[in-house]
C-alpha cells in the first residue's frame, strides 16, 4: 500500500512540475484552435472553438 501512495505522489509531482516554466505566459504558447478535416464539427464543438479563439484574441491581440 505504501508503494501505491508513493507512486501516486511521484506521478502527481511529475505532472505538476512539467507545467512550470521559468518564463513566458499564455500568449507565448497559445495558438488558435483549428478543426481537423477529419473532425465532425457539431454546434457544441464550433462554440467551444469560437470561445477559445475569442479568448486568445482578447488576451493576446
MMTF fields as JSON, N, C-alpha, C and O atoms, coordinates in Angstrom:
{
  "mmtfVersion": "1.0.0",
  "mmtfProducer": "UNKNOWN",
  "numBonds": 243,
  "numAtoms": 244,
  "numGroups": 61,
  "numChains": 1,
  "numModels": 1,
  "chainsPerModel": [1],
  "groupsPerChain": [61],
  "chainIdList": ["A"],
  "bondAtomList": [4, 2, 8, 6, 12, 10, 16, 14, 20, 18, 24, 22, 28, 26, 32, 30, 36, 34, 40, 38, 44, 42, 48, 46, 52, 50, 56, 54, 60, 58, 64, 62, 68, 66, 72, 70, 76, 74, 80, 78, 84, 82, 88, 86, 92, 90, 96, 94, 100, 98, 104, 102, 108, 106, 112, 110, 116, 114, 120, 118, 124, 122, 128, 126, 132, 130, 136, 134, 140, 138, 144, 142, 148, 146, 152, 150, 156, 154, 160, 158, 164, 162, 168, 166, 172, 170, 176, 174, 180, 178, 184, 182, 188, 186, 192, 190, 196, 194, 200, 198, 204, 202, 208, 206, 212, 210, 216, 214, 220, 218, 224, 222, 228, 226, 232, 230, 236, 234, 240, 238],
  "bondOrderList": [1, 1, 1, 1, 1, 1, 1, 1, 1, 1, 1, 1, 1, 1, 1, 1, 1, 1, 1, 1, 1, 1, 1, 1, 1, 1, 1, 1, 1, 1, 1, 1, 1, 1, 1, 1, 1, 1, 1, 1, 1, 1, 1, 1, 1, 1, 1, 1, 1, 1, 1, 1, 1, 1, 1, 1, 1, 1, 1, 1],
  "groupList": [{"groupName": "UNK", "atomNameList": ["N", "CA", "C", "O"], "elementList": ["N", "C", "C", "O"], "formalChargeList": [0, 0, 0, 0], "bondAtomList": [1, 0, 2, 1, 3, 2], "bondOrderList": [1, 1, 2], "singleLetterCode": "X", "chemCompType": "L-PEPTIDE LINKING"}],
  "groupTypeList": [0, 0, 0, 0, 0, 0, 0, 0, 0, 0, 0, 0, 0, 0, 0, 0, 0, 0, 0, 0, 0, 0, 0, 0, 0, 0, 0, 0, 0, 0, 0, 0, 0, 0, 0, 0, 0, 0, 0, 0, 0, 0, 0, 0, 0, 0, 0, 0, 0, 0, 0, 0, 0, 0, 0, 0, 0, 0, 0, 0, 0],
  "groupIdList": [1, 2, 3, 4, 5, 6, 7, 8, 9, 10, 11, 12, 13, 14, 15, 16, 17, 18, 19, 20, 21, 22, 23, 24, 25, 26, 27, 28, 29, 30, 31, 32, 33, 34, 35, 36, 37, 38, 39, 40, 41, 42, 43, 44, 45, 46, 47, 48, 49, 50, 51, 52, 53, 54, 55, 56, 57, 58, 59, 60, 61],
  "secStructList": [7, 2, 2, 2, 2, 2, 2, 2, 2, 2, 2, 2, 2, 2, 2, 2, 2, 2, 6, 7, 7, 1, 1, 7, 7, 2, 2, 2, 2, 7, 7, 7, 7, 7, 7, 7, 6, 6, 7, 7, 7, 7, 2, 2, 2, 2, 2, 2, 2, 2, 2, 2, 2, 2, 2, 2, 2, 2, 2, 2, 7],
  "xCoordList": [0.821, 0.0, 0.861, 0.491, 2.018, 2.902, 3.439, 3.627, 3.69, 4.223, 3.213, 3.594, 1.952, 0.918, 0.843, 0.753, 0.879, 0.846, 2.07, 1.961, 3.233, 4.465, 4.422, 4.804, 3.963, 3.868, 2.894, 3.154, 1.784, 0.807, 1.407, 1.251, 2.085, 2.722, 3.769, 3.851, 4.557, 5.589, 4.959, 5.459, 3.88, 3.203, 2.625, 2.771, 1.973, 1.392, 2.492, 2.338, 3.587, 4.701, 5.278, 5.599, 5.411, 5.944, 5.011, 5.466, 3.705, 2.743, 2.751, 2.729, 2.782, 2.794, 4.089, 4.069, 5.202, 6.492, 6.622, 7.349, 5.947, 6.016, 5.31, 5.528, 4.47, 3.71, 4.396, 3.942, 5.446, 6.104, 7.148, 7.934, 7.148, 8.168, 8.858, 8.275, 10.086, 10.851, 10.303, 10.267, 9.887, 9.319, 8.287, 8.173, 7.548, 6.537, 5.145, 4.956, 4.192, 2.813, 1.9, 2.368, 0.64, -0.364, -0.148, -0.227, 0.119, 0.263, 1.502, 1.558, 2.497, 3.694, 3.441, 4.112, 2.492, 2.269, 0.923, 0.753, -0.024, -1.37, -1.398, -0.698, -2.218, -2.428, -3.923, -4.658, -4.355, -5.759, -6.137, -5.348, -7.34, -7.838, -8.407, -9.225, -7.97, -8.448, -8.949, -8.237, -10.162, -10.655, -9.906, -9.487, -9.752, -9.13, -10.145, -11.352, -9.668, -10.564, -11.38, -12.506, -10.814, -11.488, -12.488, -13.256, -12.49, -13.403, -14.837, -15.12, -15.722, -17.14, -17.512, -17.609, -17.718, -17.922, -19.381, -20.226, -19.661, -21.01, -21.148, -20.162, -22.36, -22.585, -21.823, -21.264, -21.805, -21.091, -19.592, -18.955, -19.024, -17.591, -17.267, -16.276, -18.074, -17.857, -17.922, -17.14, -18.843, -18.98, -17.74, -17.262, -17.219, -16.016, -14.801, -13.992, -14.676, -13.56, -13.648, -12.65, -14.833, -15.031, -14.701, -14.053, -15.137, -14.852, -13.356, -12.858, -12.642, -11.186, -10.476, -9.566, -10.868, -10.228, -10.525, -9.667, -11.733, -12.056, -11.235, -10.782, -11.042, -10.214, -8.786, -8.182, -8.245, -6.899, -6.783, -5.819, -7.763, -7.74, -7.836, -7.15, -8.677, -8.844, -7.595, -7.193, -6.978, -5.822, -4.525, -3.636, -4.416, -3.127, -3.144, -2.092, -4.311, -4.382, -4.317, -4.371],
  "yCoordList": [-1.196, 0.0, 1.254, 2.261, 1.202, 2.361, 2.666, 3.829, 1.602, 1.799, 2.5, 3.319, 2.193, 2.834, 4.319, 5.156, 4.641, 6.045, 6.787, 7.919, 6.155, 6.775, 6.972, 8.03, 5.97, 6.077, 7.179, 7.922, 7.286, 8.338, 9.708, 10.616, 9.867, 11.139, 11.528, 12.688, 10.563, 10.846, 11.221, 12.112, 10.56, 10.869, 12.273, 13.025, 12.62, 13.957, 15.01, 16.048, 14.763, 15.708, 15.915, 17.042, 14.848, 14.939, 15.734, 16.53, 15.519, 16.254, 17.734, 18.571, 18.06, 19.463, 20.131, 21.251, 19.459, 20.016, 20.211, 21.102, 19.413, 19.535, 20.754, 21.136, 21.374, 22.533, 23.849, 24.913, 23.795, 25.005, 25.447, 24.637, 26.743, 27.296, 28.44, 29.079, 28.695, 29.768, 31.129, 32.059, 31.246, 32.498, 32.19, 31.054, 33.19, 33.001, 33.139, 33.177, 33.211, 33.339, 32.675, 32.044, 32.821, 32.195, 32.572, 31.716, 33.834, 34.302, 33.741, 33.68, 33.332, 32.743, 31.339, 30.899, 30.651, 29.252, 28.986, 27.953, 29.886, 29.651, 29.818, 30.656, 29.002, 29.085, 28.973, 28.373, 29.553, 29.459, 27.999, 27.215, 27.648, 26.284, 26.168, 26.986, 25.16, 24.894, 23.454, 22.531, 23.256, 21.877, 21.126, 21.709, 19.849, 18.978, 18.666, 18.771, 18.291, 17.906, 16.687, 16.506, 15.852, 14.629, 14.858, 13.955, 16.065, 16.347, 16.462, 16.921, 16.027, 16.251, 17.507, 17.473, 18.599, 19.887, 20.054, 20.448, 19.751, 19.938, 21.382, 22.115, 21.775, 23.131, 23.362, 24.436, 22.341, 22.466, 22.617, 23.425, 21.842, 21.938, 23.297, 23.92, 23.757, 25.064, 26.17, 27.119, 26.052, 27.048, 27.053, 28.12, 25.878, 25.79, 26.37, 27.07, 26.085, 26.626, 28.142, 28.834, 28.655, 30.104, 30.758, 31.805, 30.154, 30.695, 30.763, 31.78, 29.701, 29.684, 30.691, 31.383, 30.787, 31.719, 33.17, 34.038, 33.439, 34.789, 35.143, 36.278, 34.166, 34.4, 34.727, 35.658, 33.976, 34.224, 35.633, 36.347, 36.028, 37.361, 38.452, 39.469, 38.257, 39.269, 39.413, 40.528, 38.286, 38.33, 38.689, 39.304, 38.305, 38.431, 39.351, 39.676, 39.763, 40.671, 40.037, 40.733],
  "zCoordList": [0.0, 0.0, 0.0, -0.604, 0.68, 0.709, -0.679, -1.035, -1.479, -2.816, -3.714, -4.55, -3.553, -4.366, -4.036, -4.934, -2.755, -2.345, -2.856, -3.327, -2.766, -3.238, -4.755, -5.255, -5.477, -6.934, -7.337, -8.283, -6.631, -6.908, -6.65, -7.467, -5.538, -5.196, -6.243, -6.646, -6.675, -7.679, -9.017, -9.704, -9.39, -10.648, -10.632, -11.596, -9.542, -9.416, -9.434, -10.077, -8.744, -8.723, -10.117, -10.495, -10.873, -12.228, -13.133, -13.954, -12.983, -13.802, -13.478, -14.38, -12.202, -11.795, -12.234, -12.745, -12.041, -12.421, -13.912, -14.35, -14.698, -16.145, -16.678, -17.827, -15.878, -16.324, -15.968, -16.389, -15.225, -14.759, -15.771, -16.264, -16.078, -16.956, -16.243, -15.368, -16.614, -15.993, -16.409, -15.602, -17.637, -18.102, -19.164, -19.626, -19.54, -20.564, -19.986, -18.77, -20.864, -20.433, -21.46, -22.407, -21.267, -22.128, -23.594, -24.475, -23.85, -25.234, -25.921, -27.149, -25.135, -25.724, -26.266, -27.199, -25.693, -26.07, -26.733, -27.381, -26.585, -27.118, -28.632, -29.2, -29.259, -30.708, -30.963, -30.18, -32.059, -32.426, -32.65, -33.177, -32.248, -32.428, -33.836, -34.257, -34.548, -35.901, -35.97, -35.573, -36.468, -36.583, -37.679, -38.68, -37.473, -38.469, -39.56, -39.341, -40.706, -41.799, -41.397, -41.862, -40.535, -40.105, -38.976, -38.643, -38.375, -37.266, -37.75, -38.856, -36.877, -37.126, -36.361, -35.135, -37.047, -36.406, -35.994, -36.799, -34.737, -34.209, -33.732, -33.653, -33.421, -32.908, -31.61, -31.39, -30.75, -29.472, -29.665, -28.989, -30.588, -30.867, -31.475, -31.097, -32.396, -33.022, -31.974, -32.022, -31.037, -29.973, -29.079, -28.695, -28.744, -27.912, -28.634, -28.025, -29.915, -30.695, -30.742, -30.54, -31.007, -31.066, -29.731, -29.697, -28.638, -27.304, -27.042, -26.56, -27.352, -27.131, -28.025, -27.567, -29.278, -30.195, -29.824, -29.986, -29.328, -28.858, -27.627, -27.485, -26.728, -25.546, -25.966, -25.433, -26.91, -27.412, -27.991, -27.712, -28.794, -29.406, -28.351, -28.453, -27.34, -26.291, -25.433, -25.102, -25.071, -24.179, -24.899, -24.311, -26.172, -26.854, -28.069, -28.618, -28.481, -29.623, -30.964, -31.978]
}
